[in-house]
Each structure stands twice: as C-alpha cells, then as structure tokens.
Amino acid sequence: MRWIRAAGRGLLVVAVVLSGYVASGAGVGGARAGDRGPLTLATAGDLTNYLGPLLDDWNRTHPGEKVTLVELPDSADETHAQMTTDLRGGDRGRFDVLNIDVAWTSEFAAAGWISPLERARFPLDSFLQPVVDTARYEGRLYAVPYVTNAGLLLYRKDILVKEGVAPPRTWAELEHEARTLAPKYGLDGYAGQFLPYEGLTVNAAEAVYSAGGTILGDEGERVTVNSAAAREGIGFLARGVRDGWIPKKALTYKEEESKQAFQDGHLLFLRNWPYAYVGASAKGSAVAGKVGAVPLPGPDGPGTSVLGGSNLAVNSHARHPDSARRLIAYLTSAPVQRQVLTKGALPPVRAALYEDPELIRKFPYLPTLRESVLAAAPRPKSPHYDQVSLAVQAVVHDALTGYETPESAVRRLARELAAISRR
C-alpha cells in the first residue's frame, strides 16, 4: 500500500459535500449514543501526506467523532506485523478502523478481528466490481474497498517508436524485445519486484494466473498450484533471470527500487503499479514524456494482473462502531475518491472516475488501468494468508536464483501450501 504524490485541486468540494453529508444524517441508521465517538485509523505510511487533510475535513465537520491517524511503516509486511500484533492482544487494541491490504481480508475475518458490515450501507454497485470480491469472506462483507490497483507494463515509448515496434502483448514479444532492443540502448530488459517479500508473491501469482493457473481454491482449503500453468509461469520468470534479460539486480527490487531504475532510464520494461507511471512521467524524471503503459502480457495475449489496493475494515473491538462505519462511508464517497486519485495518484474504486474526461487528461493511463482491473484476479484467499505468502516468496525466489528448477519449485510449493491448509 503506497501513498504517492500527485498534483490536484483543493479540498473545497469535499467540505461542501460533507456539509450536506452531515445534514442528511447519511449512515446514521439506528445508532445508539455509545456507538459514536472518537476513532483511530491505522494505515501504512502516508508518504505524501494526502490523507491527513481529508481527515482534517472530517474532524472539522464531525467534532464529536474526531479521527486520529496512526501511520505504520510503508512496507506491507511490516504494517501487517504491527496490525496483527495489536489485534491479537484482544480487548480493544489501538485501532478502530484498519486500512488493510486487500489480501488480508480473509485472514482478518477468519480470525474474528474485523466485524461484518451491512452491504446496503455502502454503494458497492458503483464500484469496479472485481474489487468488491476482495472485501468478502465466506459470502459476507467484512470490509469496503478504498483503493484498488492492478499491475501495468511500463515501457520506453520513445525507443519502441524509434524501432517501429509495438508494445509487447505476449511473453514471447516481451522476451524478444527485452533481449534485442534493451542492449542496443544500454538498458536492462525487464524487471518486476523480485525480492522475497509480498511483491514477489504478487509477481509470481500474476505469472501463474496469466498462464491459466491458480494457487489456491475454495478460500484456501484446496491447493491447485501443482499444474503445467504454474510451471510455465514460474519458468518464464526463472528463464528471464537465467538468460539475462531480467537483470540479477532485479532480485533485490521492491516497488521503489524498480520504479527508480526505470525512472532513471535504466530499464526498457517494468512491471509496477500505476504510481510508478506518475513518478516516471513527472518533472525531473529522466524518462518524462517517454513512458507508455499497457496491460501485462501473457503467453498468448494480455495476461492477468493481481488486484492490489486496500480495504477499510472495522475492528471487532472498535470503541464507536457506528462512527467507524460512517468514516468508511465518507472515505469511499465519490468526492473523496476523486481526491484519492488527484491528491494521492492512487487508483479509486469508483467506476465512474475512470471515464471522466478531465481525469483521463491528467492521468492518461486510466483507461488501461480500468481494463487491467476488470480482468484482474485477487491473490490467493486464505485465513492463513501471511503463511501462504511467505511460502510463495521463498519457493519462487529459489527458482529465480536457480537453486531449484521451476518444476521442483512448484511441487515443493504444493507440499508447503498443503501443510499450511491443514493447520
């Protein structure tokens, strides 16, 4: 979960809408007096300070329900560790509302850490529909989508235009262009996020999904990874490292390191989230004005991205649960979602924003991102997601470094996931 700076307009529209929001009593329902009061909102680090002003507007118009923002590390793994440590402590804990990675919803719901929510209270029909599934567990709504994300393939538009080559749509095209064009211009060919952390889980899942495979089924109860598709997907990445069109240094990349390599003009192709497009296109970037974006390629055409982003959930021991639900309704309202994009460069969950001509002029990747989100798939759902992710990271990294073959890595991963599912 990243919070990345982008230019945007002021927050007057939010203040105006909020005055109507309060007057209408939106989200009040039959709340008891004890259900209203101050809150804490826990999130990964707000690197651009865009979220604070949004909460300041809430606090001005809701003086009895003021929100204190608690910023945890900007690393998803570290944020997960701190949140779960607090939630396992029982009683109330420090956090009332949790901004959680979409992959954690099943884990937090299965553990009883977050409360089910009334679907009718939130306008989910106005959201991009694939993101809504990330907020459900065993058929019930346990969170509300706040930010979505899908991986894109960024490329050096100037080089491909000069060579008369179209952006790759298949793995074979990506490999060919990374192997032949990148060295011609003194560049590395392709990179993703291949350090063993959550980002590698995402990259590995995208490779498996794009080849037509899956990792888990039935909410984590069935292991499905031992397949030809998984071997093909992991093999594609491992071959890239072995043959050199994926540089070995990419095995140390997280989102920021890979973004910086592309932004500094060292890569021909990069798999990353849309925020990297914004950074690479900004003033001061070595490749500003030279960047294009297309959906991730797959074996025979466009591949499948993993859904990223975050959901908002209510701690089962929240001090004031109705205020918590009201805050979530505010943060997912249309005007605030617009600010999420314009002030934070984060992909909103409201579908209409992706068709807004003014926003498309400012963020030209929006149509491509919409296409990618609609075709995307969630990470494996499991009440033991943290253990699942650690297993994927470790095994796939061994395949990328050549420690074991993709075939043996997939068999080993199936065994480890089966052991996790039995716990």
C-alpha positions, 0 to 999 in steps of 0.5 A, a space after each residue: 500500500 503506497 501513498 504517492 504524490 500527485 498534483 490536484 485541486 483543493 479540498 473545497 468540494 469535499 467540505 461542501 459535500 460533507 456539509 450536506 453529508 452531515 445534514 442528511 444524517 447519511 449512515 446514521 441508521 439506528 445508532 445508539 449514543 455509545 456507538 459514536 465517538 472518537 476513532 483511530 485509523 491505522 494505515 501504512 505510511 502516508 508518504 505524501 501526506 494526502 490523507 491527513 487533510 481529508 481527515 482534517 475535513 472530517 474532524 472539522 465537520 464531525 467534532 464529536 467523532 474526531 479521527 486520529 491517524 496512526 501511520 505504520 511503516 510503508 512496507 506491507 509486511 511490516 504494517 501487517 506485523 504491527 496490525 496483527 500484533 495489536 489485534 491479537 492482544 484482544 480487548 480493544 487494541 489501538 485501532 478502530 478502523 484498519 486500512 488493510 491490504 486487500 489480501 488480508 481480508 480473509 485472514 482478518 475475518 477468519 480470525 474474528 478481528 474485523 466485524 461484518 458490515 451491512 452491504 446496503 450501507 455502502 454503494 458497492 454497485 458503483 464500484 469496479 466490481 472485481 474489487 468488491 470480491 476482495 472485501 468478502 469472506 465466506 459470502 459476507 462483507 467484512 470490509 469496503 474497498 478504498 483503493 484498488 490497483 492492478 499491475 501495468 507494463 511500463 515501457 520506453 515509448 520513445 525507443 519502441 517508436 524509434 524501432 517501429 515496434 509495438 508494445 509487447 502483448 505476449 511473453 514471447 514479444 516481451 522476451 524478444 524485445 527485452 533481449 534485442 532492443 534493451 542492449 542496443 540502448 544500454 538498458 536492462 530488459 525487464 524487471 518486476 519486484 523480485 525480492 522475497 517479500 509480498 511483491 514477489 508473491 504478487 509477481 509470481 501469482 500474476 505469472 501463474 494466473 496469466 498462464 491459466 493457473 491458480 494457487 489456491 481454491 475454495 478460500 484456501 482449503 484446496 491447493 491447485 498450484 501443482 499444474 503445467 500453468 504454474 510451471 510455465 509461469 514460474 519458468 518464464 520468470 526463472 528463464 528471464 533471470 537465467 538468460 539475462 534479460 531480467 537483470 540479477 539486480 532485479 532480485 533485490 527490487 521492491 516497488 521503489 527500487 524498480 520504479 527508480 531504475 526505470 525512472 532513471 532510464 535504466 530499464 526498457 520494461 517494468 512491471 509496477 503499479 500505476 504510481 510508478 507511471 506518475 513518478 516516471 512521467 513527472 518533472 525531473 524524471 529522466 524518462 518524462 514524456 517517454 513512458 507508455 503503459 499497457 496491460 501485462 502480457 501473457 503467453 498468448 495475449 494480455 495476461 492477468 494482473 493481481 488486484 492490489 489496493 486496500 480495504 477499510 475494515 472495522 475492528 471487532 473491538 472498535 470503541 464507536 462502531 457506528 462512527 467507524 462505519 460512517 468514516 468508511 462511508 465518507 472515505 469511499 464517497 465519490 468526492 473523496 475518491 476523486 481526491 484519492 486519485 488527484 491528491 494521492 495518484 492512487 487508483 479509486 474504486 469508483 467506476 465512474 472516475 475512470 471515464 471522466 474526461 478531465 481525469 483521463 487528461 491528467 492521468 492518461 493511463 486510466 483507461 488501461 488501468 480500468 481494463 487491467 482491473 476488470 480482468 484482474 484476479 485477487 491473490 490467493 484467499 486464505 485465513 492463513 494468508 501471511 503463511 501462504 505468502 511467505 511460502 510463495 516468496 521463498 519457493 519462487 525466489 529459489 527458482 529465480 536464483 536457480 537453486 531449484 528448477 521451476 518444476 521442483 519449485 512448484 511441487 515443493 510449493 504444493 507440499 508447503 501450501 498443503 501443510 499450511 491448509 491443514 493447520 
